[in-house]
C-alpha cells in the first residue's frame, strides 16, 4: 500500500476533467485508470484483468434478468393496470391522482427496480392525465420523479445487487427486505405532502369505482405484482438464489405479458431485448472500469486517507453518518448512481462500519442518498426524463422540486438515525 500525491492528483484530476467535458462516465473511469497505471508503471494487462474480473462474477447474472423483466412489464400494459389498482385505493380523496401517482410508483418500483424506468412508464400515463384534470404541470412532474425513487428502495433493485457485490458478504435477500419499510415510508411522506398541496391548491377528487370493476382491477393487476413475490420471497425463503429468482421473474413476466395481457405483439420482444442490452452494456462497462478505478484508489490509499480525515473530525456515529450523507448527497448531484455505488462503497462503507453501522443499514441509506441525486441538476437522469415527459423546463422543475427534496431528506434522516426502520423486516427472517 502506497501514498503517491502526484498519482492521486492524476487519477482524480483526469477523471474530473473528463467529466467536465461530458465524456461518458465509464470511459472517464477507464481513461483515468489507464493514465494513472501508465504513470505508476503498472502493466496494461493488469488493468484489463481488473476490468474483466469486475464483471466476471456469478451474482451479476441477476442484473440482465431483472432489467429484462422490468422492460417486459413496463411495455406490456402493467403501468395502466397499476394506475387502476391505485385509483381504487386512494384515488377518491382530495388530490387523489397525486396519491395514485405515488402508490403506482410504489407498485411499479417493485417490478422495474429503476427510477428512470418508473418515470418513463408511469409518467407517460399519469402526467398527461393529471394535467388534464387541472393539476399544474410542474407539480405533476415533480411528484412523479420524486416517487420514482421508491423503485430503488423497494425490491427487486439491481442497484442493491451491485452494492451487495461491492460490499462483499452482504446478503441480497437482506437488502431486498431492508428496502421495503423505507420505500413505503418515503411513499407515505410524499402522499401526505401531496395531499397538503392538493388541499391548498384545490386539486380535484377522483371518481368512485363500482365493486365489480374493483374486483376485476385487483385480479388483473395482481398477476403483474406477483413478480415481486417471486423475487423477494423466493430469495428470502431460500427457494432461489438472486440470479435464479431474476431468471424466473423474467420468464414469468414474459408469459403474463404476451400470453395473458396480450396488449403487445410477440414481435415487440425485439425492441425489448434491444433496450435491455443497451442498459446492460452501460451497467457492465461501468462495473468493469469502476473496478479498475477502485483498485487504483485502494493502491494509493485514498479510502484510508478519507477515512482518517472523517474520523479525525469525530468518531461519533451520528456525526460520521451526517458527514457521509452530506458527501453522498453532494457527489450524487453530478455522478451516475451505479458508478457511485461501485466507487463509493469501498470508501464509505468501512468508515460507517467502524462506528458501528450495519452494512445492510448503510446500503439502504446509500440507495436513498444516491436516489435523491438522480433528481438533482446538473446530471440527474430522472430529472431530465421527467422534464421531457412533463414539458417543464429543468429550471422550473428544479425550483418546484425544492419542497420534495426537503421531504426526502427528512425520510433520509429517519432511516439514518433510526436503524430499526431499515433492519426490522430483515431481522424477522434472518
Secondary structure per residue as TSV (DSSP state, phi and psi in degrees):
chain	resnum	aa	ss	phi	psi
A	1	X	-	360.0	128.2
A	2	X	-	-129.9	160.3
A	3	X	-	-122.4	117.9
A	4	X	-	-130.6	94.9
A	5	X	H	-53.6	-44.0
A	6	X	H	-61.1	-39.2
A	7	X	H	-67.2	-41.0
A	8	X	H	-62.1	-43.5
A	9	X	H	-62.2	-39.8
A	10	X	H	-66.2	-45.6
A	11	X	H	-62.8	-53.9
A	12	X	H	-75.3	-37.4
A	13	X	H	-67.6	-44.0
A	14	X	H	-65.6	-37.0
A	15	X	H	-63.7	-46.3
A	16	X	H	-63.5	-39.4
A	17	X	H	-64.9	-44.5
A	18	X	H	-64.4	-38.4
A	19	X	H	-63.5	-39.7
A	20	X	H	-60.3	-37.0
A	21	X	T	-88.6	15.6
A	22	X	T	61.6	32.0
A	23	X	-	-70.8	134.4
A	24	X	-	-49.0	138.4
A	25	X	H	-61.5	-33.9
A	26	X	H	-63.3	-41.4
A	27	X	H	-72.4	-35.3
A	28	X	H	-61.7	-42.7
A	29	X	H	-63.6	-43.9
A	30	X	H	-66.2	-46.2
A	31	X	H	-65.6	-44.5
A	32	X	H	-64.6	-34.4
A	33	X	H	-66.6	-44.5
A	34	X	H	-64.8	-41.4
A	35	X	H	-63.3	-42.3
A	36	X	H	-69.7	-38.1
A	37	X	H	-62.6	-41.0
A	38	X	H	-62.9	-41.6
A	39	X	H	-62.7	-39.5
A	40	X	H	-82.7	-6.4
A	41	X	T	77.6	21.5
A	42	X	-	-82.1	131.3
A	43	X	-	-59.7	144.5
A	44	X	H	-57.5	-36.6
A	45	X	H	-60.7	-32.8
A	46	X	H	-65.5	-42.8
A	47	X	H	-65.1	-41.6
A	48	X	H	-64.0	-37.3
A	49	X	H	-64.4	-38.1
A	50	X	H	-63.6	-41.8
A	51	X	H	-63.8	-47.9
A	52	X	H	-65.4	-41.2
A	53	X	H	-62.8	-29.1
A	54	X	H	-66.2	-30.6
A	55	X	H	-106.3	-7.4
A	56	X	-	-88.0	61.1
A	57	X	-	-131.1	130.6
A	58	X	G	-59.5	-41.3
A	59	X	G	-63.0	-22.8
A	60	X	G	-68.4	-15.7
A	61	X	H	-62.6	-20.2
A	62	X	H	-67.2	-31.3
A	63	X	H	-63.2	-50.2
A	64	X	H	-60.9	-34.6
A	65	X	H	-70.2	-39.6
A	66	X	H	-63.7	-42.9
A	67	X	H	-63.6	-42.5
A	68	X	H	-63.8	-45.3
A	69	X	H	-60.7	-44.4
A	70	X	H	-64.4	-39.3
A	71	X	H	-65.8	-42.2
A	72	X	H	-62.1	-48.7
A	73	X	H	-68.5	-34.7
A	74	X	H	-69.9	-28.5
A	75	X	H	-93.5	-8.6
A	76	X	T	-99.0	16.1
A	77	X	T	95.1	3.6
A	78	X	H	-67.9	-33.4
A	79	X	H	-60.1	-45.4
A	80	X	H	-63.4	-40.3
A	81	X	H	-66.3	-37.3
A	82	X	H	-70.5	-32.1
A	83	X	H	-61.6	-44.1
A	84	X	H	-62.8	-42.3
A	85	X	H	-63.8	-45.8
A	86	X	H	-64.8	-32.6
A	87	X	H	-64.1	-37.3
A	88	X	H	-75.8	-14.7
A	89	X	H	-92.7	-42.9
A	90	X	H	-133.6	-2.3
A	91	X	T	-69.0	-14.8
A	92	X	T	-84.5	-9.0
A	93	X	S	-90.2	170.6
A	94	X	B	-59.6	130.0
A	95	X	T	68.9	31.2
A	96	X	H	-56.9	-38.1
A	97	X	H	-65.7	-31.4
A	98	X	H	-65.2	-42.5
A	99	X	H	-72.3	-33.1
A	100	X	H	-60.1	-41.7
A	101	X	H	-56.7	-47.6
A	102	X	H	-66.0	-43.8
A	103	X	H	-67.1	-38.4
A	104	X	H	-62.6	-40.8
A	105	X	H	-63.3	-34.9
A	106	X	H	-64.2	-44.3
A	107	X	H	-69.3	-48.6
A	108	X	H	-69.2	-31.3
A	109	X	H	-60.3	-31.9
A	110	X	H	-73.9	-7.9
A	111	X	H	-106.6	-48.0
A	112	X	H	-85.6	-35.6
A	113	X	-	66.8	18.7
A	114	X	-	-137.6	129.7
A	115	X	H	-65.9	-45.8
A	116	X	H	-65.9	-42.8
A	117	X	H	-63.2	-39.8
A	118	X	H	-60.4	-49.2
A	119	X	H	-62.0	-43.1
A	120	X	H	-65.1	-41.9
A	121	X	H	-81.0	-53.8
A	122	X	H	-71.0	-41.4
A	123	X	H	-61.4	-37.9
A	124	X	H	-63.1	-27.5
A	125	X	H	-88.9	-47.9
A	126	X	H	-89.0	-33.5
A	127	X	H	-62.2	-48.4
A	128	X	H	-61.2	-36.3
A	129	X	H	-64.7	-42.9
A	130	X	H	-66.4	-42.0
A	131	X	H	-62.6	-39.1
A	132	X	H	-64.8	-32.9
A	133	X	T	-84.2	2.1
A	134	X	T	103.6	6.2
A	135	X	-	-77.0	144.4
A	136	X	-	-65.4	139.9
A	137	X	H	-61.5	-39.0
A	138	X	H	-69.7	-35.9
A	139	X	H	-68.6	-44.8
A	140	X	H	-59.6	-41.3
A	141	X	H	-71.1	-40.7
A	142	X	H	-63.6	-44.8
A	143	X	H	-71.1	-26.7
A	144	X	H	-67.7	-48.6
A	145	X	H	-74.3	-32.7
A	146	X	H	-65.7	-43.6
A	147	X	H	-72.2	-20.3
A	148	X	T	-65.1	-20.3
A	149	X	T	-64.7	-20.8
A	150	X	H	-58.2	-29.6
A	151	X	H	-63.6	-22.5
A	152	X	H	-81.5	-29.4
A	153	X	H	-91.2	-40.8
A	154	X	S	-83.8	128.2
A	155	X	S	-67.5	156.2
A	156	X	-	-84.3	147.1
A	157	X	-	-134.0	119.2
A	158	X	H	-68.1	-21.7
A	159	X	H	-66.8	-32.1
A	160	X	H	-68.3	-34.6
A	161	X	H	-64.0	-41.8
A	162	X	H	-63.8	-43.8
A	163	X	H	-61.2	-44.9
A	164	X	H	-59.7	-38.7
A	165	X	H	-63.7	-48.1
A	166	X	H	-72.9	-37.6
A	167	X	H	-67.5	-33.1
A	168	X	S	74.4	116.1
A	169	X	S	82.0	2.5
A	170	X	-	-92.0	130.8
A	171	X	-	-75.2	129.1
A	172	X	H	-63.1	-39.0
A	173	X	H	-61.2	-43.3
A	174	X	H	-64.0	-39.8
A	175	X	H	-63.4	-42.7
A	176	X	H	-59.1	-46.5
A	177	X	H	-66.9	-37.4
A	178	X	H	-65.8	-25.6
A	179	X	H	-81.5	-12.5
A	180	X	H	-64.9	-56.0
A	181	X	H	-64.4	-46.4
A	182	X	H	-58.5	-38.6
A	183	X	H	-63.7	-44.1
A	184	X	H	-67.3	-40.2
A	185	X	H	-59.8	-43.5
A	186	X	H	-61.6	-42.5
A	187	X	H	-62.2	-44.0
A	188	X	H	-63.0	-42.8
A	189	X	H	-61.9	-41.7
A	190	X	H	-69.6	-35.1
A	191	X	H	-67.1	-40.3
A	192	X	H	-62.7	-43.9
A	193	X	H	-64.9	-40.9
A	194	X	H	-61.8	-38.6
A	195	X	H	-64.7	-42.8
A	196	X	H	-60.5	-44.9
A	197	X	H	-65.3	-40.4
A	198	X	H	-62.4	-42.1
A	199	X	H	-65.3	-43.4
A	200	X	H	-64.3	-38.8
A	201	X	H	-97.4	-4.2
A	202	X	T	72.6	35.9
A	203	X	-	-68.7	152.0
A	204	X	-	-77.3	163.8
A	205	X	B	-83.6	159.6
A	206	X	-	-84.9	167.7
A	207	X	-	-86.1	154.1
A	208	X	-	-79.4	157.7
A	209	X	-	-126.5	136.4
A	210	X	-	-71.4	162.0
A	211	X	H	-62.2	-40.2
A	212	X	H	-64.9	-40.4
A	213	X	H	-64.5	-37.3
A	214	X	H	-59.5	-45.8
A	215	X	H	-62.6	-41.6
A	216	X	H	-63.7	-40.6
A	217	X	H	-65.5	-45.6
A	218	X	H	-61.9	-45.0
A	219	X	H	-63.3	-42.3
A	220	X	H	-68.2	-42.4
A	221	X	H	-79.4	-23.5
A	222	X	H	-61.7	-31.5
A	223	X	H	-61.3	-42.3
A	224	X	H	-67.9	-43.5
A	225	X	H	-66.9	-21.7
A	226	X	H	-64.4	-17.4
A	227	X	H	-56.7	-41.5
A	228	X	H	-64.4	-41.1
A	229	X	H	-61.3	-43.0
A	230	X	H	-57.4	-48.0
A	231	X	H	-70.7	-55.5
A	232	X	H	-65.8	-54.4
A	233	X	H	-75.8	-27.3
A	234	X	H	-61.9	-42.8
A	235	X	H	-73.6	-47.1
A	236	X	H	-63.8	-41.2
A	237	X	T	-83.2	-0.4
A	238	X	T	79.8	12.0
A	239	X	S	-70.4	-41.3
A	240	X	S	-127.1	157.4
A	241	X	-	-78.8	170.2
A	242	X	H	-59.5	-38.9
A	243	X	H	-67.1	-44.8
A	244	X	H	-64.7	-41.1
A	245	X	H	-62.0	-40.4
A	246	X	H	-64.1	-40.3
A	247	X	H	-66.2	-43.5
A	248	X	H	-63.2	-40.6
A	249	X	H	-62.6	-38.8
A	250	X	H	-65.9	-41.8
A	251	X	H	-65.1	-44.0
A	252	X	H	-61.2	-44.6
A	253	X	H	-61.2	-39.0
A	254	X	H	-62.1	-46.4
A	255	X	H	-65.1	-47.2
A	256	X	I	-63.4	-43.2
A	257	X	I	-69.4	-46.6
A	258	X	I	-94.7	-18.2
A	259	X	I	-119.8	-10.0
A	260	X	I	-113.0	-59.4
A	261	X	I	-71.0	-45.5
A	262	X	-	52.3	40.2
A	263	X	-	-88.6	-18.7
A	264	X	S	-127.3	149.2
A	265	X	-	-74.0	159.3
A	266	X	G	-62.3	-25.9
A	267	X	G	-62.7	-19.2
A	268	X	G	-66.7	-14.7
A	269	X	H	-59.7	-27.4
A	270	X	H	-60.6	-47.8
A	271	X	H	-70.9	-34.0
A	272	X	H	-63.7	-46.7
A	273	X	H	-65.4	-37.5
A	274	X	H	-62.6	-46.0
A	275	X	H	-63.8	-39.4
A	276	X	H	-63.0	-44.5
A	277	X	H	-65.7	-38.0
A	278	X	H	-62.3	-47.5
A	279	X	H	-63.5	-44.1
A	280	X	H	-63.3	-40.7
A	281	X	H	-62.4	-38.5
A	282	X	H	-64.3	-45.6
A	283	X	H	-63.7	-45.5
A	284	X	H	-69.3	-40.5
A	285	X	H	-68.3	-31.7
A	286	X	H	-64.4	-44.2
A	287	X	H	-62.6	-43.9
A	288	X	H	-64.8	-51.6
A	289	X	H	-69.3	-32.0
A	290	X	H	-66.2	-34.9
A	291	X	H	-62.6	-45.7
A	292	X	H	-63.1	-43.2
A	293	X	H	-61.9	-42.9
A	294	X	H	-66.7	-36.6
A	295	X	H	-62.9	-40.9
A	296	X	H	-68.0	-38.6
A	297	X	H	-58.4	-45.4
A	298	X	H	-65.5	-40.3
A	299	X	H	-62.3	-35.9
A	300	X	T	-88.5	4.9
A	301	X	T	62.2	27.6
A	302	X	H	-63.9	-46.0
A	303	X	H	-58.0	-40.4
A	304	X	H	-65.8	-39.5
A	305	X	H	-64.8	-43.3
A	306	X	H	-64.8	-41.9
A	307	X	H	-61.4	-44.4
A	308	X	H	-62.7	-37.8
A	309	X	H	-66.4	-44.8
A	310	X	H	-69.4	-46.6
A	311	X	H	-70.2	-19.3
A	312	X	H	-71.1	-25.4
A	313	X	H	-75.3	-47.1
A	314	X	-	-165.8	149.3
A	315	X	-	-109.3	11.0
A	316	X	-	-76.7	130.0
A	317	X	H	-59.6	-37.3
A	318	X	H	-64.0	-45.6
A	319	X	H	-68.5	-44.2
A	320	X	H	-61.6	-44.8
A	321	X	H	-66.3	-33.6
A	322	X	H	-62.8	-45.5
A	323	X	H	-62.7	-45.0
A	324	X	H	-63.8	-39.4
A	325	X	H	-62.7	-44.7
A	326	X	H	-62.1	-43.3
A	327	X	H	-63.1	-46.9
A	328	X	H	-66.9	-38.6
A	329	X	H	-63.0	-40.8
A	330	X	H	-67.3	-48.9
A	331	X	H	-66.6	-32.7
A	332	X	H	-63.9	-17.0
A	333	X	T	-74.7	-17.3
A	334	X	T	-134.6	10.9
A	335	X	S	-131.0	151.3
A	336	X	-	-67.1	148.3
A	337	X	H	-63.7	-49.0
A	338	X	H	-60.7	-42.8
A	339	X	H	-66.6	-34.9
A	340	X	H	-67.4	-37.7
A	341	X	H	-61.6	-44.5
A	342	X	H	-67.9	-39.7
A	343	X	H	-86.3	-40.7
A	344	X	H	-77.8	-32.4
A	345	X	H	-58.8	-47.6
A	346	X	H	-64.3	-20.9
A	347	X	H	-86.8	-49.5
A	348	X	H	-87.0	-33.8
A	349	X	H	-61.1	-46.5
A	350	X	H	-60.0	-33.4
A	351	X	H	-65.2	-46.0
A	352	X	H	-63.6	-43.1
A	353	X	H	-63.9	-34.9
A	354	X	H	-65.0	-21.3
A	355	X	T	-106.3	16.5
A	356	X	T	93.3	13.9
A	357	X	-	-86.5	132.7
A	358	X	-	-68.3	137.6
A	359	X	H	-59.4	-34.9
A	360	X	H	-66.9	-44.2
A	361	X	H	-58.9	-47.3
A	362	X	H	-63.7	-35.5
A	363	X	H	-59.7	-43.1
A	364	X	H	-69.7	-38.9
A	365	X	H	-59.7	-43.0
A	366	X	H	-64.1	-41.4
A	367	X	H	-58.0	-46.3
A	368	X	H	-69.0	-41.1
A	369	X	H	-54.2	-52.3
A	370	X	H	-74.5	-26.4
A	371	X	H	-64.0	-40.4
A	372	X	H	-62.4	-35.6
A	373	X	H	-61.3	-28.7
A	374	X	T	-67.3	-16.0
A	375	X	T	-103.1	2.1
A	376	X	S	-113.4	143.1
A	377	X	T	-71.7	158.9
A	378	X	T	-93.8	-4.1
A	379	X	T	-116.0	-4.8
A	380	X	-	-55.3	110.2
A	381	X	H	-62.5	-43.0
A	382	X	H	-65.0	-36.7
A	383	X	H	-59.5	-43.0
A	384	X	H	-71.2	-38.4
A	385	X	H	-64.2	-45.2
A	386	X	H	-61.5	-40.9
A	387	X	H	-60.1	-42.9
A	388	X	H	-67.3	-42.9
A	389	X	H	-70.4	-42.8
A	390	X	H	-81.6	-11.9
A	391	X	T	67.2	33.2
A	392	X	-	-116.5	137.5
A	393	X	-	-66.0	153.3
A	394	X	H	-58.6	-40.0
A	395	X	H	-63.0	-46.9
A	396	X	H	-67.5	-41.4
A	397	X	H	-65.4	-40.4
A	398	X	H	-61.7	-38.4
A	399	X	H	-67.5	-45.0
A	400	X	H	-65.8	-27.1
A	401	X	T	-74.6	-13.4
A	402	X	H	-53.1	-50.0
A	403	X	H	-66.4	-29.2
A	404	X	H	-67.9	-39.7
A	405	X	H	-57.2	-43.0
A	406	X	H	-61.5	-43.4
A	407	X	H	-61.5	-44.3
A	408	X	H	-68.6	-34.8
A	409	X	H	-70.3	-33.1
A	410	X	H	-62.7	-44.6
A	411	X	H	-62.8	-40.1
A	412	X	H	-59.3	-42.7
A	413	X	H	-63.5	-39.4
A	414	X	H	-63.5	-48.5
A	415	X	H	-74.1	-21.6
A	416	X	H	-73.6	-45.4
A	417	X	H	-102.1	-1.9
A	418	X	-	-125.0	81.2
A	419	X	H	-56.6	-28.0
A	420	X	H	-60.9	-27.4
A	421	X	H	-60.6	-36.4
A	422	X	H	-87.0	-41.1
A	423	X	H	-93.5	-7.0
A	424	X	H	-61.6	-51.4
A	425	X	H	-65.3	-46.2
A	426	X	H	-59.0	-33.1
A	427	X	H	-66.8	-22.5
A	428	X	H	-73.0	-26.7
A	429	X	H	-108.1	-24.7
A	430	X	-	-118.1	360.0
